[in-house]
Every structure is written in C-alpha cells, then in structure tokens.
Amino acid sequence: AVIFFVLGAPFAAALEVVIYAGAIVVLFLFVVMMLNLGNTSVMRESRWLRPGMWVGPAILVSVLLITMVYLIVGLPDANVTKGEMVGPKAVGNELFRPYLLAVELAGFLLLAALIGAYHLGRRYLEQRREP
C-alpha cells in the first residue's frame, strides 16, 4: 500500500488496506465457523477422506497442468512491442471507467449472495434446534 501511495495513487493504497483487512477478517470468520467439530460434522467430513473422492479433482488438476505446460512450451513467441511506462493512476482509470456498471453490478451480486447465505444458514440452524 505504501508503494501505491508513493507512486501517487492514495486511493489504491487505501483500497488495498481495506480489502486485505476485510479478507483477513473473513478468513478468521471462516476458521471459527469451520472449527465446529461435533460428532456429526466429523462423521460428515470423514467421507471426503476416502481415496475414491479424490479421483475427479486429480484428473482435473492433471488436465490443467498438461494444458498449462502445452501453452507455455508449445506456443511460438509472440511479437512483443515495446510499451511505455504508465502510472498506477492511469491504469486504475482505464480499468474502472469502462467497467463502472459491471463493478457496481458485481457488488450488488455479492451483497445478494451474502444475504442469501445468511438466510439459508439461519434456516438450517432453526431446523436443527427444533426437536
């Protein structure tokens, strides 16, 4: 964040601090939520430890690695033109201006997902508490 501030982009510096602080808070929240280690959760999660459950992800990782190696090694070098130096302010302006509506819609989509997850979790807890 200090580098952004020194380069003349104080908004990007503040944004980075806020985003990383929020990410750390969310990480702590998920860790606390996942530490619910009752007997039912241990039994539910023990089925993921079977070797058969890891075949699909292993195949997917293999395909992705093979594709990545092919793209890195197999493609010829592209003609790279010499560019000019631009500051972080110009990069931020070019990224944000044309996509203002998309950024706002993504924010509303994330808010809707957060509200939906809250209500689904609350309904699950209410059903679990009833005898």
Backbone torsions as a table, in degrees:
resi	resn	phi	psi	omega
1	ALA	NA	-35.2	179.0
2	VAL	-64.9	-37.1	178.8
3	ILE	-63.5	-43.4	176.8
4	PHE	-60.4	-42.4	-179.0
5	PHE	-64.2	-42.3	-179.9
6	VAL	-66.6	-33.4	180.0
7	LEU	-78.6	-0.2	175.2
8	GLY	94.7	24.9	178.4
9	ALA	-127.7	75.1	-177.4
10	PRO	-66.8	-29.9	178.8
11	PHE	-66.0	-42.8	178.1
12	ALA	-63.4	-37.0	178.2
13	ALA	-64.5	-47.5	179.4
14	ALA	-64.6	-39.7	179.2
15	LEU	-62.7	-41.0	179.1
16	GLU	-64.2	-42.4	179.2
17	VAL	-63.4	-45.2	-178.5
18	VAL	-65.2	-43.3	-178.2
19	ILE	-66.0	-45.1	-179.8
20	TYR	-67.1	-38.4	177.1
21	ALA	-63.7	-42.3	177.0
22	GLY	-64.0	-39.2	178.9
23	ALA	-64.8	-38.2	178.7
24	ILE	-67.5	-39.9	177.9
25	VAL	-63.8	-43.2	178.8
26	VAL	-64.6	-39.3	177.4
27	LEU	-60.9	-45.9	177.7
28	PHE	-62.1	-38.9	179.2
29	LEU	-62.0	-45.4	179.9
30	PHE	-67.1	-35.4	177.5
31	VAL	-64.1	-43.4	178.9
32	VAL	-64.5	-40.3	179.4
33	MET	-66.5	-36.8	-177.0
34	MET	-79.6	-11.8	179.0
35	LEU	-81.0	10.5	175.6
36	ASN	-75.7	85.5	-172.9
37	LEU	-103.1	61.5	173.9
38	GLY	-80.4	175.7	-179.6
39	ASN	-62.8	-38.7	-177.8
40	THR	-67.4	-39.7	-179.5
41	SER	-70.8	-34.5	177.6
42	VAL	-66.9	-41.9	178.6
43	MET	-65.3	-40.2	-180.0
44	ARG	-65.7	-38.8	-176.4
45	GLU	-84.3	-13.7	-178.9
46	SER	-69.5	-23.0	179.3
47	ARG	-69.2	-20.6	178.1
48	TRP	-76.7	-11.5	-179.2
49	LEU	-85.9	-9.3	177.9
50	ARG	-68.1	140.7	-177.7
51	PRO	-61.5	-30.8	-178.8
52	GLY	-64.5	-24.6	-179.3
53	MET	-75.4	-14.4	-176.1
54	TRP	-99.3	1.9	-178.9
55	VAL	-67.3	-47.7	-179.6
56	GLY	-60.0	-52.6	177.4
57	PRO	-61.0	-34.2	178.7
58	ALA	-66.1	-40.5	177.4
59	ILE	-64.7	-43.3	179.4
60	LEU	-61.5	-44.4	178.6
61	VAL	-63.7	-40.0	178.7
62	SER	-62.7	-45.5	179.3
63	VAL	-62.3	-43.1	179.6
64	LEU	-64.8	-40.9	178.6
65	LEU	-65.9	-43.0	178.4
66	ILE	-62.5	-42.9	178.6
67	THR	-63.6	-42.3	-180.0
68	MET	-64.3	-43.8	179.0
69	VAL	-64.3	-41.2	178.7
70	TYR	-62.0	-43.1	-179.1
71	LEU	-68.7	-35.6	-179.2
72	ILE	-75.4	-43.9	-173.9
73	VAL	-89.7	-40.2	-169.7
74	GLY	-80.1	-21.7	-176.3
75	LEU	-86.1	142.3	177.1
76	PRO	-70.5	159.7	179.5
77	ASP	-65.2	135.9	178.7
78	ALA	-82.8	153.7	175.9
79	ASN	-74.9	110.5	-177.6
80	VAL	-98.1	125.0	177.8
81	THR	-90.5	153.7	-179.9
82	LYS	-77.7	125.7	-178.2
83	GLY	-98.6	179.8	178.4
84	GLU	-115.0	156.4	-179.5
85	MET	-76.0	133.4	174.9
86	VAL	-127.7	154.3	-179.8
87	GLY	-86.0	166.8	179.8
88	PRO	-65.6	-26.6	178.6
89	LYS	-65.4	-43.4	178.9
90	ALA	-65.7	-39.3	178.6
91	VAL	-64.3	-45.0	178.6
92	GLY	-61.8	-41.7	178.4
93	ASN	-63.5	-43.2	-178.9
94	GLU	-68.9	-31.5	179.2
95	LEU	-79.0	-34.5	-172.2
96	PHE	-88.2	-39.5	-174.2
97	ARG	-58.6	-52.4	-177.1
98	PRO	-72.0	-18.9	-174.6
99	TYR	-112.7	27.1	-178.0
100	LEU	-60.4	-46.7	-179.5
101	LEU	-64.5	-40.8	179.5
102	ALA	-64.3	-39.2	178.9
103	VAL	-65.7	-43.0	179.0
104	GLU	-65.7	-41.7	178.4
105	LEU	-65.5	-38.1	177.0
106	ALA	-64.2	-37.4	176.8
107	GLY	-63.3	-43.4	177.6
108	PHE	-66.9	-36.0	177.4
109	LEU	-64.4	-42.3	177.0
110	LEU	-65.2	-38.0	177.0
111	LEU	-64.1	-42.9	178.4
112	ALA	-63.7	-39.8	177.9
113	ALA	-64.7	-39.2	178.6
114	LEU	-64.1	-44.8	179.6
115	ILE	-65.5	-42.2	178.2
116	GLY	-62.8	-42.9	178.9
117	ALA	-64.2	-37.9	178.5
118	TYR	-63.2	-46.8	-177.6
119	HIS	-68.4	-38.3	177.4
120	LEU	-65.3	-41.3	178.0
121	GLY	-65.9	-38.1	178.9
122	ARG	-66.8	-40.6	179.3
123	ARG	-64.3	-40.2	178.3
124	TYR	-62.2	-42.6	179.4
125	LEU	-66.8	-37.7	178.7
126	GLU	-65.8	-40.2	178.5
127	GLN	-68.3	-32.7	-178.6
128	ARG	-72.5	-32.8	-177.5
129	ARG	-76.5	-29.3	-178.3
130	GLU	-71.5	135.9	-179.2
131	PRO	-74.2	NA	NA
